[in-house]
Amino acid sequence: MENLNWFTFIPSWVIQDLLVLFAGLLWLFFVLKNEKNPKSIILECVCFIFCYAAIYENLAGVMGWYGFGRSIVMIFNVPITVPLVEYLVVYTSIRLIQHTRTPLWAIPFFVGFMGMLFDFTLDPLAVRQVHETVECTTGIGRWSWFFDPSHANILNVTVYNFPGWVLLCGYSSAFILLGRKWFEKAKNKTLIGYLYPPVCLLAALLVMVSPLSAFLLWLGPMFDKGGLTEWIMLAVWFIIPLTLLFIFGRKYTKPLNAKTDYLIFLMLIGFHVVNILFALIGQYWEILPLQIGIAILQTAIVLFIYYGSRKAKC
């Protein structure tokens, strides 16, 4: 009897996916315990995965921008852990910034920025975790980018990928926050609680695939991707959120409690530690300076809000 070679067991991939799934389980318990309307929040996650991120990630694969190695659970050609971890970053970033008096319109800039920082330690690692699999005997990375080597890149990852996380997380958070406001103004009517997640995430998807995204990533269609404008827009997406954080992030609504809001620290600090550890295990020395620098920056932002909110008179 022939072996059923439907899955290639890559220990590092599986462990990392299991960590994301475990974080998702912790998030579920956290939501059930801490959210006033847990059903709507859970539906947000489901719609983010299936109506937004997974559709976009599969579309990117069809377009030939990048591809994924196979995981434990796939949504067509995308591991379910990819959109799941993206939502967890969005959820915890929103929860973090809501401890400050940042206005609603500025929150998506912050959430997108936190998503970009999260990815800076993830993607350079993922593209180096190359293994031979049943599907690709010549070797494929946990995440593989397909682009001209002469194009703008950071450690073999396209430059525009990082601001791409700003848009992916920023658009979704903008529409999620609008949906929550709609739900609130409807006095938490059950119908609206069930309706806003799919409507808002599908709207976010339409914006994500619109020409606006190309403009915000490399100033398209005036310029082609792969050149200097990608570096310019990367700088823009560092400057704007940090400026808004400096302006609005020093006034607080309530203290941030490390015990009750542990999920924020797990996602926005803990996963950087995990990525750095896997880089050390894989001996990917060239990516460590970037990983450590970004991890320090994102940790500093979280701790800035944490200590500031605890000292302030909220």
Backbone bond lengths (Angstrom), bond angles and torsions (degrees), N, CA, C in turn:
res aa  C-N    CA-C-N  psi(-1)  N-CA   C-N-CA  omega(-1)  CA-C   N-CA-C  phi
1 M - - - 1.472 - - 1.528 109.74 -
2 E 1.339 117.11 129.24 1.455 121.76 -177.07 1.526 110.28 -74.16
3 N 1.330 115.57 148.68 1.460 119.97 175.61 1.523 110.49 -71.77
4 L 1.319 116.03 144.22 1.466 121.05 176.94 1.524 108.47 -88.22
5 N 1.327 116.95 92.70 1.462 121.49 -176.56 1.526 111.14 -84.23
6 W 1.348 116.29 66.27 1.460 119.71 -178.72 1.518 112.08 -95.35
7 F 1.315 117.50 -10.02 1.458 119.57 -176.89 1.522 109.39 -151.29
8 T 1.337 116.36 132.24 1.452 121.25 176.05 1.523 108.43 -99.89
9 F 1.308 116.53 122.20 1.456 120.75 -177.23 1.522 110.06 -80.96
10 I 1.330 116.26 108.07 1.465 122.53 175.37 1.523 106.81 -110.37
11 P 1.342 117.83 105.04 1.473 120.27 -172.48 1.525 114.44 -50.80
12 S 1.330 118.31 -45.54 1.470 119.78 -176.38 1.525 111.15 -64.82
13 W 1.352 116.72 -40.59 1.463 119.87 178.12 1.525 110.39 -63.13
14 V 1.311 116.16 -47.04 1.469 120.93 -175.95 1.526 110.62 -63.82
15 I 1.323 116.88 -43.65 1.470 119.99 -179.70 1.524 110.54 -61.62
16 Q 1.330 116.41 -44.54 1.461 119.76 -179.59 1.532 111.27 -64.77
17 D 1.322 116.85 -39.61 1.461 119.75 177.70 1.527 111.23 -66.95
18 L 1.320 116.97 -38.93 1.461 120.08 178.20 1.532 110.97 -64.23
19 L 1.321 117.31 -35.33 1.458 120.76 177.34 1.527 110.81 -64.57
20 V 1.332 116.49 -40.53 1.469 119.79 177.44 1.534 110.73 -66.34
21 L 1.329 116.38 -43.01 1.463 119.91 178.57 1.530 111.00 -63.40
22 F 1.318 116.74 -37.86 1.469 120.56 176.84 1.531 110.55 -65.09
23 A 1.340 115.65 -41.09 1.466 119.33 176.32 1.524 110.70 -62.27
24 G 1.333 116.08 -37.43 1.457 119.99 176.80 1.518 112.16 -63.55
25 L 1.331 116.44 -38.07 1.463 120.76 177.80 1.530 110.51 -66.86
26 L 1.335 116.86 -42.07 1.457 120.66 176.09 1.527 110.97 -61.04
27 W 1.331 115.13 -41.55 1.472 120.19 177.91 1.521 110.35 -59.18
28 L 1.333 117.82 -42.43 1.466 121.17 -179.39 1.528 110.79 -60.58
29 F 1.324 116.82 -47.81 1.470 120.24 177.79 1.533 110.40 -62.20
30 F 1.334 116.01 -38.88 1.460 121.30 -179.57 1.525 110.43 -62.62
31 V 1.323 116.54 -45.84 1.470 121.53 -179.15 1.524 110.69 -64.15
32 L 1.313 117.08 -45.60 1.461 120.70 -179.72 1.526 111.92 -61.06
33 K 1.316 116.25 -30.70 1.455 120.24 -177.94 1.526 112.83 -87.46
34 N 1.338 118.03 -34.87 1.462 120.68 -167.45 1.524 115.98 -110.78
35 E 1.316 118.51 -20.82 1.463 119.99 -176.61 1.529 111.30 -89.62
36 K 1.338 115.81 141.12 1.464 120.23 178.73 1.525 111.60 -70.27
37 N 1.321 116.07 -31.77 1.470 121.56 -179.30 1.527 108.92 -126.70
38 P 1.313 117.76 71.10 1.475 120.84 -173.47 1.522 113.58 -61.95
39 K 1.330 118.33 -33.01 1.461 119.55 -178.76 1.520 111.39 -61.94
40 S 1.320 117.12 -40.90 1.466 120.80 179.74 1.520 111.04 -67.64
41 I 1.336 116.87 -39.06 1.464 120.54 -179.82 1.528 110.26 -67.67
42 I 1.319 116.54 -41.48 1.468 120.30 177.36 1.522 110.17 -62.82
43 L 1.332 116.33 -39.46 1.464 120.12 177.56 1.522 110.84 -66.55
44 E 1.328 117.48 -33.79 1.467 120.64 173.50 1.528 110.41 -55.20
45 C 1.323 115.26 -48.17 1.464 120.55 -178.50 1.527 110.74 -61.80
46 V 1.328 116.71 -46.77 1.465 121.60 -179.26 1.530 110.02 -60.23
47 C 1.333 116.76 -44.90 1.462 120.36 -178.46 1.523 111.80 -71.80
48 F 1.334 116.93 -33.86 1.460 119.73 175.22 1.527 109.72 -60.08
49 I 1.324 115.90 -43.93 1.457 120.22 -177.93 1.525 111.69 -69.07
50 F 1.342 117.19 -51.97 1.461 120.66 -168.62 1.535 114.27 -95.11
51 C 1.330 118.33 -23.24 1.467 120.85 -178.64 1.522 112.83 -104.47
52 Y 1.313 116.86 -5.07 1.466 119.46 -173.79 1.532 111.94 -134.91
53 A 1.328 116.75 -79.14 1.466 119.82 -169.64 1.520 113.68 -66.62
54 A 1.344 117.75 -44.17 1.465 119.52 -177.93 1.520 111.13 -65.62
55 I 1.335 116.72 -36.33 1.467 119.89 177.19 1.522 109.59 -64.11
56 Y 1.328 115.96 -46.71 1.457 119.22 -178.75 1.527 111.76 -65.08
57 E 1.333 117.19 -43.94 1.466 120.15 -179.01 1.524 111.34 -64.48
58 N 1.324 117.44 -38.76 1.468 119.96 176.24 1.524 111.07 -66.74
59 L 1.330 116.31 -38.63 1.465 120.14 176.98 1.527 110.43 -61.73
60 A 1.334 116.47 -42.06 1.469 120.11 178.39 1.527 110.77 -61.17
61 G 1.336 116.59 -36.51 1.463 120.33 177.10 1.514 111.72 -66.47
62 V 1.339 115.90 -42.09 1.473 120.63 178.37 1.528 110.37 -62.94
63 M 1.336 116.25 -36.94 1.466 121.03 -179.74 1.527 111.80 -74.67
64 G 1.343 116.75 -9.95 1.457 120.39 177.85 1.516 114.58 81.42
65 W 1.342 117.63 20.12 1.462 120.19 179.46 1.520 110.96 -77.02
66 Y 1.316 117.35 -43.77 1.462 121.53 179.21 1.520 109.46 -159.49
67 G 1.333 115.67 169.33 1.458 120.98 178.95 1.513 109.90 -146.09
68 F 1.332 115.63 165.38 1.456 121.72 -176.79 1.521 110.53 -119.79
69 G 1.333 115.51 149.03 1.447 119.90 166.97 1.519 109.08 -72.82
70 R 1.324 117.29 155.87 1.463 119.61 -176.82 1.523 110.88 -71.72
71 S 1.333 114.42 144.41 1.454 121.64 -177.42 1.518 110.29 -120.19
72 I 1.329 115.51 -173.91 1.464 120.89 -178.40 1.519 110.81 -62.81
73 V 1.341 116.39 -46.26 1.467 122.22 179.22 1.517 107.88 -127.35
74 M 1.322 116.54 125.38 1.461 121.31 -178.55 1.524 110.63 -114.80
75 I 1.322 115.96 144.89 1.459 122.10 167.08 1.523 105.11 -106.54
76 F 1.319 116.24 92.73 1.461 123.48 -169.63 1.536 108.70 58.32
77 N 1.341 119.25 -108.67 1.464 120.07 -176.35 1.530 113.38 -103.34
78 V 1.319 116.55 13.21 1.467 120.79 -175.96 1.528 109.99 -121.69
79 P 1.335 118.47 128.27 1.467 120.04 174.30 1.529 110.24 -61.79
80 I 1.315 117.46 136.64 1.465 120.26 -178.87 1.525 111.26 -62.10
81 T 1.332 116.80 -23.76 1.459 119.78 -179.52 1.533 112.59 -67.82
82 V 1.334 118.06 -20.81 1.464 120.21 179.83 1.529 110.82 -68.67
83 P 1.354 119.48 -59.09 1.472 117.50 176.98 1.520 113.16 -65.21
84 L 1.331 117.83 -28.44 1.461 119.72 178.87 1.523 110.71 -64.72
85 V 1.326 118.04 -48.28 1.460 119.88 -178.62 1.523 110.12 -67.06
86 E 1.329 117.53 -32.19 1.467 120.08 176.70 1.525 110.46 -63.17
87 Y 1.332 116.70 -43.48 1.468 118.65 178.90 1.524 111.18 -65.99
88 L 1.312 117.72 -40.13 1.458 120.65 -179.92 1.526 111.13 -60.92
89 V 1.326 116.76 -36.74 1.465 120.68 176.09 1.524 110.24 -66.78
90 V 1.334 116.84 -43.53 1.469 120.99 178.47 1.528 110.33 -61.34
91 Y 1.315 116.48 -48.50 1.474 121.55 -177.22 1.529 111.01 -60.69
92 T 1.329 117.34 -48.85 1.463 119.87 -176.36 1.526 111.73 -71.78
93 S 1.325 117.86 -32.22 1.469 120.45 178.16 1.524 110.52 -68.22
94 I 1.327 116.42 -41.62 1.469 119.63 175.70 1.523 109.98 -60.77
95 R 1.315 116.07 -46.15 1.459 120.33 -178.07 1.537 110.98 -63.23
96 L 1.337 116.36 -37.26 1.460 120.42 178.90 1.525 111.13 -65.80
97 I 1.318 118.03 -52.10 1.468 121.18 -174.34 1.522 111.87 -69.59
98 Q 1.325 118.10 -21.77 1.458 120.30 177.81 1.528 112.66 -73.38
99 H 1.325 117.17 -4.43 1.466 119.94 169.96 1.520 110.90 -81.11
100 T 1.324 117.29 -7.53 1.459 122.16 175.75 1.531 108.88 -108.26
101 R 1.328 115.31 172.96 1.466 120.56 178.81 1.528 111.84 -94.15
102 T 1.311 116.22 30.29 1.466 121.51 176.21 1.524 109.54 -62.10
103 P 1.345 118.75 127.28 1.466 120.19 -179.71 1.523 111.69 -64.64
104 L 1.321 115.31 157.00 1.464 121.35 -174.55 1.524 111.92 -55.80
105 W 1.326 117.48 -40.96 1.468 120.49 -175.44 1.529 112.48 -66.34
106 A 1.358 117.13 -24.95 1.466 120.75 -176.99 1.521 113.07 -89.54
107 I 1.334 117.29 -16.18 1.469 120.41 -175.89 1.532 112.55 -60.64
108 P 1.349 120.25 -43.49 1.479 118.91 179.86 1.528 113.73 -59.26
109 F 1.333 118.30 -31.14 1.462 120.17 176.86 1.532 109.92 -64.04
110 F 1.325 115.74 -43.13 1.453 120.02 179.07 1.525 110.99 -66.24
111 V 1.326 117.40 -46.20 1.466 121.45 -178.69 1.527 110.44 -61.42
112 G 1.323 116.46 -43.49 1.459 119.94 177.84 1.513 112.15 -62.07
113 F 1.328 116.46 -40.21 1.466 121.39 178.80 1.519 111.06 -63.71
114 M 1.335 116.43 -42.96 1.468 119.89 178.94 1.528 110.73 -64.59
115 G 1.335 116.69 -35.19 1.457 120.41 175.52 1.518 111.45 -64.35
116 M 1.331 116.62 -41.44 1.465 120.68 179.31 1.527 110.73 -64.04
117 L 1.334 117.23 -44.11 1.461 120.06 178.86 1.525 110.80 -62.92
118 F 1.320 116.83 -40.41 1.464 121.50 177.70 1.530 110.31 -56.62
119 D 1.334 116.07 -41.08 1.468 119.87 -174.86 1.520 112.86 -75.70
120 F 1.329 117.53 -22.06 1.462 119.97 -177.61 1.529 112.68 -63.19
121 T 1.332 117.69 -26.97 1.468 118.16 175.94 1.525 111.57 -95.16
122 L 1.333 116.87 -13.24 1.463 121.13 -175.79 1.525 113.39 -88.40
123 D 1.323 117.66 -55.68 1.463 120.49 -172.61 1.526 114.84 -66.39
124 P 1.344 119.49 -44.30 1.468 117.85 177.44 1.526 112.49 -58.59
125 L 1.333 116.65 -30.30 1.461 120.85 174.79 1.519 110.92 -72.31
126 A 1.343 116.03 -49.22 1.464 120.94 -173.60 1.531 112.64 -60.76
127 V 1.340 117.74 -36.67 1.466 119.57 -178.52 1.524 111.74 -72.74
128 R 1.319 117.15 -15.29 1.464 120.83 178.62 1.519 112.97 -95.00
129 Q 1.297 117.69 -12.41 1.465 121.28 179.34 1.523 109.09 -84.85
130 V 1.325 114.73 69.50 1.467 122.25 -174.26 1.525 109.54 -95.10
131 H 1.348 115.36 132.80 1.458 121.01 179.33 1.523 109.71 -144.36
132 E 1.315 115.51 154.10 1.464 120.25 171.70 1.523 108.68 -78.30
133 T 1.320 116.11 135.72 1.461 120.86 -179.98 1.519 109.76 -132.44
134 V 1.313 115.80 172.40 1.461 120.46 176.98 1.517 110.60 -59.39
135 E 1.354 115.35 -38.44 1.469 120.02 -177.34 1.524 112.21 -76.11
136 C 1.336 117.44 -27.89 1.459 121.13 -175.92 1.527 109.29 -144.08
137 T 1.302 115.92 94.25 1.469 121.03 -175.97 1.519 112.59 -73.46
138 T 1.350 117.29 -13.55 1.467 120.31 177.57 1.523 111.63 -86.74
139 G 1.326 117.14 -6.84 1.463 121.11 177.75 1.511 112.37 105.26
140 I 1.325 115.63 135.26 1.459 121.32 176.90 1.523 108.26 -144.06
141 G 1.323 116.28 145.83 1.456 120.96 179.39 1.520 111.15 -80.47
142 R 1.303 114.08 162.99 1.466 118.41 172.94 1.521 108.80 -56.25
143 W 1.325 115.30 -32.42 1.461 122.72 171.89 1.514 105.71 -143.00
144 S 1.336 119.27 124.70 1.462 122.31 -176.28 1.526 110.09 -121.73
145 W 1.317 116.06 124.98 1.460 121.60 175.65 1.529 109.51 -93.66
146 F 1.330 116.00 138.82 1.466 121.95 179.17 1.528 107.65 -115.77
147 F 1.343 116.35 105.24 1.461 120.07 -178.23 1.516 109.48 -156.32
148 D 1.314 115.82 163.28 1.458 121.67 177.46 1.534 108.66 -67.61
149 P 1.327 118.46 124.07 1.471 121.09 -179.12 1.520 114.01 -56.03
150 S 1.340 117.29 -20.88 1.471 120.29 179.68 1.528 111.44 -78.68
151 H 1.331 117.54 -13.45 1.453 120.86 -179.60 1.529 110.85 -74.20
152 A 1.310 115.13 157.98 1.463 121.27 -179.30 1.526 110.24 -56.98
153 N 1.333 116.18 125.51 1.461 119.16 179.87 1.527 110.27 -150.40
154 I 1.317 114.46 157.88 1.461 122.25 176.30 1.520 107.08 -122.49
155 L 1.326 115.55 108.03 1.460 121.41 178.45 1.533 112.04 54.36
156 N 1.344 115.32 44.43 1.467 124.19 177.06 1.533 113.69 72.91
157 V 1.331 116.49 20.33 1.468 121.93 172.49 1.524 106.79 -122.78
158 T 1.336 117.35 131.72 1.459 120.10 -178.61 1.527 110.59 -55.86
159 V 1.314 116.45 143.17 1.459 120.81 -179.53 1.526 110.40 -61.51
160 Y 1.340 116.52 -41.37 1.472 118.66 -175.88 1.521 112.96 -67.17
161 N 1.338 117.34 -15.07 1.455 119.24 177.28 1.529 111.65 -59.83
162 F 1.330 116.99 -38.18 1.464 119.70 -174.24 1.528 111.67 -71.69
163 P 1.347 119.77 -48.61 1.470 118.24 170.31 1.531 112.20 -62.18
164 G 1.348 116.53 -22.59 1.463 118.78 175.82 1.515 111.70 -60.12
165 W 1.337 116.81 -33.73 1.466 120.44 175.68 1.525 110.53 -69.83
166 V 1.341 117.30 -31.67 1.467 119.83 174.80 1.522 109.52 -59.00
167 L 1.329 115.84 -45.24 1.466 119.87 -178.67 1.516 111.27 -71.12
168 L 1.336 117.47 -46.02 1.462 120.93 -177.91 1.529 110.69 -58.41
169 C 1.317 116.32 -47.36 1.467 120.27 -179.17 1.525 111.43 -79.34
170 G 1.326 116.59 -36.56 1.460 120.12 -178.23 1.515 113.48 -67.94
171 Y 1.334 117.03 -47.78 1.474 120.15 178.07 1.523 110.57 -58.56
172 S 1.319 115.80 -48.91 1.469 119.14 -175.93 1.515 111.29 -62.97
173 S 1.338 116.96 -41.66 1.465 119.32 -179.79 1.521 110.97 -66.21
174 A 1.334 117.17 -36.42 1.464 120.16 178.43 1.527 110.86 -60.84
175 F 1.321 116.06 -47.40 1.466 118.90 -177.99 1.530 111.72 -74.21
176 I 1.328 117.19 -32.82 1.468 119.79 175.78 1.532 110.21 -62.89
177 L 1.334 116.54 -43.93 1.463 120.24 179.89 1.525 111.15 -65.70
178 L 1.328 117.07 -39.00 1.464 120.19 175.44 1.525 110.50 -63.05
179 G 1.332 115.83 -40.92 1.464 120.08 178.40 1.513 111.99 -63.74
180 R 1.324 116.85 -40.72 1.461 120.24 178.62 1.525 111.01 -65.44
181 K 1.349 116.73 -37.19 1.465 120.02 176.38 1.528 111.05 -64.77
182 W 1.316 115.61 -40.81 1.463 121.18 176.53 1.530 110.07 -59.17
183 F 1.316 115.23 -46.57 1.468 121.69 178.77 1.535 110.86 -61.23
184 E 1.329 115.66 -41.82 1.472 120.70 -179.45 1.526 111.24 -66.06
185 K 1.355 115.83 -44.06 1.466 119.05 -179.70 1.522 111.98 -68.28
186 A 1.346 115.95 -25.59 1.466 120.37 176.48 1.526 111.35 -83.04
187 K 1.364 115.44 10.80 1.467 122.28 179.30 1.531 111.92 57.36
188 N 1.328 113.32 41.92 1.469 121.79 174.34 1.526 113.24 57.84
189 K 1.318 115.82 38.41 1.467 119.55 176.23 1.532 109.45 -64.48
190 T 1.307 115.93 135.53 1.465 121.20 -175.43 1.519 112.09 -56.05
191 L 1.329 117.18 -42.44 1.471 121.09 -178.39 1.523 111.03 -58.79
192 I 1.337 116.65 -45.29 1.470 120.30 -179.13 1.524 110.03 -67.56
193 G 1.330 116.90 -35.47 1.459 120.65 177.76 1.514 112.86 -61.97
194 Y 1.329 116.11 -32.59 1.457 120.88 177.46 1.532 112.20 -85.87
195 L 1.339 115.60 -23.36 1.464 120.33 -173.33 1.525 113.16 -87.11
196 Y 1.349 116.97 -39.58 1.459 117.59 -171.17 1.534 114.30 -65.81
197 P 1.352 121.11 -36.05 1.472 117.36 -178.75 1.538 114.47 -59.69
198 P 1.350 119.89 -51.26 1.467 116.89 179.69 1.519 113.46 -66.77
199 V 1.333 117.10 -38.98 1.464 119.75 -179.51 1.525 110.60 -62.79
200 C 1.319 116.76 -46.52 1.461 120.94 -176.07 1.523 112.55 -70.76
201 L 1.328 117.07 -38.78 1.473 118.61 -179.15 1.522 111.64 -73.53
202 L 1.324 118.06 -32.96 1.467 119.81 174.26 1.528 110.63 -67.79
203 A 1.333 116.31 -37.16 1.466 119.74 175.84 1.531 110.17 -63.64
204 A 1.332 116.70 -40.81 1.470 120.74 177.58 1.526 110.77 -61.99
205 L 1.327 116.85 -38.56 1.466 121.06 178.92 1.521 110.60 -62.37
206 L 1.334 116.63 -43.09 1.469 120.52 -179.90 1.525 110.97 -61.36
207 V 1.326 117.06 -39.08 1.461 119.85 177.85 1.530 110.34 -70.14
208 M 1.322 116.01 -38.74 1.470 120.64 -178.27 1.532 111.23 -60.71
209 V 1.304 118.13 -36.93 1.475 121.11 -177.77 1.527 111.95 -94.15
210 S 1.327 117.16 5.58 1.464 121.03 -179.52 1.527 111.11 -81.92
211 P 1.341 118.21 165.59 1.474 121.22 177.50 1.524 113.33 -60.15
212 L 1.332 117.55 -19.82 1.461 120.44 178.65 1.526 111.50 -57.00
213 S 1.332 116.87 -37.48 1.468 120.20 -177.89 1.519 111.68 -64.43
214 A 1.332 117.19 -42.69 1.471 119.89 178.61 1.527 110.33 -62.21
215 F 1.323 116.61 -37.88 1.468 119.89 178.36 1.520 110.95 -64.42
216 L 1.317 117.29 -42.32 1.461 121.51 -176.67 1.530 113.22 -77.97
217 L 1.340 116.75 -12.89 1.465 120.24 179.63 1.526 112.96 -98.40
218 W 1.354 117.33 -40.37 1.477 119.07 -179.47 1.533 112.26 -146.62
219 L 1.342 116.38 21.16 1.462 122.26 179.91 1.520 111.74 61.23
220 G 1.340 115.49 36.50 1.459 119.82 173.83 1.520 109.93 -74.23
221 P 1.327 119.94 154.52 1.477 126.56 1.04 1.516 114.42 -87.81
222 M 1.342 117.72 7.65 1.461 119.50 -179.47 1.523 111.49 -66.25
223 F 1.341 115.87 -31.29 1.462 121.49 179.23 1.520 109.29 -129.50
224 D 1.323 115.91 153.95 1.463 121.01 176.04 1.526 109.61 -87.57
225 K 1.334 115.52 153.28 1.462 118.54 177.18 1.520 109.72 -71.53
226 G 1.333 114.26 156.64 1.457 119.71 177.77 1.514 114.52 105.23
227 G 1.349 116.83 -3.75 1.454 118.82 -175.22 1.516 114.68 -117.56
228 L 1.327 115.11 -155.60 1.461 122.72 -174.71 1.524 112.42 -61.27
229 T 1.316 117.29 -34.14 1.469 119.16 -175.70 1.529 112.31 -64.08
230 E 1.320 117.96 -24.18 1.470 119.13 175.14 1.526 110.38 -65.63
231 W 1.320 116.54 -39.84 1.469 120.28 177.86 1.528 110.76 -66.65
232 I 1.323 115.75 -39.18 1.469 120.18 178.60 1.515 110.84 -61.48
233 M 1.336 116.50 -46.37 1.461 119.62 -178.62 1.522 111.81 -70.06
234 L 1.325 117.10 -30.52 1.465 119.31 174.33 1.529 109.86 -62.13
235 A 1.331 116.46 -43.27 1.462 120.77 177.87 1.528 110.73 -62.92
236 V 1.327 116.22 -41.66 1.471 120.83 178.71 1.518 110.79 -58.44
237 W 1.348 116.41 -42.63 1.464 120.42 -176.84 1.524 113.27 -78.33
238 F 1.322 117.05 -5.08 1.465 120.75 166.13 1.533 109.75 -89.46
239 I 1.318 116.23 -44.55 1.465 121.35 -172.49 1.523 112.42 -68.19
240 I 1.334 117.75 -48.24 1.471 120.51 -174.99 1.530 111.97 -61.14
241 P 1.344 119.80 -54.02 1.480 118.66 -178.51 1.527 113.41 -62.93
242 L 1.336 117.30 -39.37 1.461 119.26 179.96 1.526 111.03 -65.95
243 T 1.331 116.67 -36.44 1.463 120.86 176.49 1.521 110.90 -64.50
244 L 1.334 116.60 -45.32 1.465 120.63 179.15 1.529 110.80 -64.47
245 L 1.335 116.47 -37.61 1.460 119.82 178.46 1.525 110.18 -64.98
246 F 1.338 117.32 -39.84 1.460 121.18 178.52 1.529 110.95 -64.84
247 I 1.333 116.81 -37.36 1.466 120.60 -177.71 1.530 111.93 -75.35
248 F 1.335 115.66 -47.32 1.462 119.34 -170.97 1.531 114.25 -104.44
249 G 1.323 117.16 -19.72 1.465 120.12 -169.92 1.506 115.80 -80.36
250 R 1.337 117.70 5.24 1.463 120.07 -177.96 1.524 112.95 -105.08
251 K 1.331 116.31 5.00 1.457 121.31 174.02 1.525 107.58 -118.40
252 Y 1.315 116.99 139.01 1.459 119.83 -166.30 1.523 112.28 -124.79
253 T 1.319 114.89 154.25 1.459 121.65 178.19 1.520 111.94 -99.00
254 K 1.322 116.16 -35.08 1.464 121.26 -179.43 1.519 108.86 -162.50
255 P 1.347 117.07 154.68 1.468 119.55 179.80 1.528 111.29 -67.35
256 L 1.321 115.11 144.26 1.461 121.33 174.69 1.519 108.38 -89.05
257 N 1.323 116.27 124.05 1.460 122.06 -177.60 1.527 109.55 -103.84
258 A 1.324 116.55 119.97 1.468 120.78 -176.83 1.524 112.24 -63.90
259 K 1.328 117.40 -30.99 1.465 120.40 -178.41 1.527 111.69 -74.72
260 T 1.326 116.79 -45.48 1.466 119.33 -177.00 1.524 112.07 -82.12
261 D 1.343 117.10 -27.65 1.468 120.39 179.69 1.525 111.12 -109.65
262 Y 1.328 115.43 39.35 1.472 121.15 -178.60 1.521 112.81 -57.76
263 L 1.334 116.91 -27.32 1.468 120.22 -175.99 1.528 111.19 -63.63
264 I 1.326 116.96 -33.45 1.464 120.75 177.33 1.529 110.38 -60.13
265 F 1.313 116.33 -46.95 1.466 121.10 -177.91 1.538 111.06 -69.50
266 L 1.324 115.99 -36.53 1.461 120.46 178.50 1.522 111.31 -62.31
267 M 1.331 116.64 -48.06 1.465 120.37 -174.81 1.526 112.26 -76.60
268 L 1.324 117.20 -46.27 1.465 120.62 -169.54 1.525 113.61 -89.93
269 I 1.328 117.16 -11.17 1.463 121.06 175.05 1.529 110.81 -122.48
270 G 1.330 116.28 -48.59 1.461 121.24 -174.83 1.517 114.29 -58.35
271 F 1.335 117.79 -40.78 1.465 119.31 -177.13 1.520 112.11 -72.02
272 H 1.332 118.45 -25.43 1.468 120.00 171.74 1.529 109.94 -63.32
273 V 1.320 115.54 -42.33 1.470 120.13 179.29 1.527 109.94 -61.43
274 V 1.333 116.26 -43.77 1.466 120.94 178.61 1.529 110.74 -59.72
275 N 1.335 117.38 -46.36 1.465 120.80 -178.53 1.525 111.50 -64.39
276 I 1.324 116.51 -38.48 1.463 119.82 177.98 1.531 110.45 -66.23
277 L 1.327 117.03 -40.75 1.463 120.62 178.14 1.529 111.35 -61.48
278 F 1.338 117.37 -42.41 1.463 120.24 178.95 1.527 111.27 -68.27
279 A 1.325 117.32 -30.99 1.469 119.92 175.38 1.527 110.15 -67.83
280 L 1.324 116.96 -38.49 1.468 120.97 177.31 1.526 110.64 -66.32
281 I 1.337 116.03 -43.43 1.470 120.28 179.44 1.525 110.83 -62.03
282 G 1.346 115.25 -42.09 1.465 120.16 -179.64 1.515 113.96 -80.58
283 Q 1.339 116.64 -5.79 1.466 123.18 -179.06 1.531 111.60 59.78
284 Y 1.323 115.53 42.08 1.467 121.08 176.79 1.525 107.93 -92.42
285 W 1.336 115.13 69.22 1.456 120.73 -170.54 1.521 112.67 -62.30
286 E 1.326 117.00 -30.81 1.464 120.05 -173.50 1.534 112.76 -67.47
287 I 1.339 118.15 -22.05 1.467 119.49 -178.22 1.532 112.63 -94.94
288 L 1.323 117.33 -10.00 1.466 120.56 -175.28 1.533 113.98 -62.27
289 P 1.351 120.10 -42.47 1.472 118.18 179.11 1.530 112.50 -58.51
290 L 1.329 116.84 -42.87 1.466 119.86 178.53 1.518 110.39 -65.48
291 Q 1.322 117.27 -47.44 1.458 120.84 -179.31 1.528 111.71 -57.67
292 I 1.310 116.11 -48.11 1.469 120.38 -176.86 1.523 110.70 -66.00
293 G 1.338 116.86 -42.70 1.460 120.61 179.24 1.517 112.51 -61.02
294 I 1.345 116.11 -46.08 1.466 120.42 179.91 1.521 110.59 -67.89
295 A 1.323 117.32 -40.31 1.465 120.40 178.59 1.525 110.76 -60.22
296 I 1.325 116.59 -40.15 1.460 120.51 177.99 1.524 110.54 -64.55
297 L 1.333 116.85 -42.62 1.464 120.69 -179.68 1.522 111.65 -62.59
298 Q 1.342 117.14 -48.59 1.457 119.01 -178.05 1.534 111.16 -68.20
299 T 1.310 116.86 -37.62 1.465 120.41 175.97 1.527 110.31 -62.06
300 A 1.323 116.70 -40.87 1.462 120.91 179.36 1.525 111.31 -62.68
301 I 1.329 116.59 -38.73 1.473 120.17 178.52 1.522 110.78 -64.75
302 V 1.333 116.10 -45.75 1.470 120.04 179.43 1.520 110.56 -61.76
303 L 1.329 117.00 -45.67 1.463 121.01 -178.79 1.526 111.75 -70.02
304 F 1.319 117.54 -31.81 1.466 122.17 175.65 1.523 110.22 -59.01
305 I 1.330 116.55 -45.80 1.463 120.95 178.49 1.528 110.47 -72.12
306 Y 1.323 116.51 -39.52 1.468 120.45 -178.81 1.529 111.60 -61.18
307 Y 1.326 116.49 -54.99 1.469 119.32 -176.51 1.528 111.36 -71.95
308 G 1.332 116.31 -36.34 1.466 119.21 178.13 1.515 112.27 -62.54
309 S 1.329 116.57 -42.83 1.470 120.41 -178.38 1.525 111.64 -69.38
310 R 1.315 116.71 -29.62 1.465 119.65 -178.50 1.535 111.69 -79.51
311 K 1.326 116.50 -26.80 1.457 119.76 179.22 1.528 112.12 -87.08
312 A 1.337 116.39 -27.58 1.456 120.22 -175.77 1.526 111.85 -74.22
313 K 1.322 115.34 156.43 1.451 121.05 174.38 1.527 108.02 -89.59
314 C 1.337 116.17 95.58 1.460 120.73 -175.07 1.541 110.11 -82.99
